């Protein structure tokens, strides 16, 4: 499920390390994976409390991983769904692609987000929950409609910027990214389904 001769990555930042890899799964595997994940997973839409009222999140998601990879964010505890065989194979492809670039990575969990179209979104945040440790390495696979991830520095006057995430791409957010930057998937007039898989390692499991 990985191209035989991986295309080179784009280094977007060197400190902290932010890299984008194209063609992680290759075609037709990437398009087949998008269709299978959309149709075979039990997508959920939890409700979050904001300003005293509960609202459904503006997307659907699924927390998946090893049985003891429990995760808490936005005031909710998430118990992992068992690994879907296809997601497990995508994890292997990600680890292999990073290894080919000289980056050792291990993942015991993944947060999958499903965006029906450009109106569905995710607000500003950093993946800095205690379970991830102080400087996590997170690898995000994008399938489907290409959308820009917006990033901004948490301190200082440096400008925010976009990183476009094409179909079948991998974004590596290395140690320090979550501590120094926030990211968001803001609404855009972009049609088409998008599914992201953000692989991570949960500590103390």
Secondary structure, 3 states (H helix, E strand, C coil): CCCCCCCCCEEEEECCEEEEECCCCCCCHHHHHHHHHHHHCCCECCEEEECCEEEECCCEEEEEECCCCCEEECCEEECCECCCHHHHHHHHHHHHHHHHCCCCCCCCEEEEEEECCCCCCEEEECCCCHHHCCCCCEEEEEEECCEEEEEEECCCCCCCEEEEECCCEEEEECCCHHHHEEEEECCCCCCCCEEEEEEECCCCC
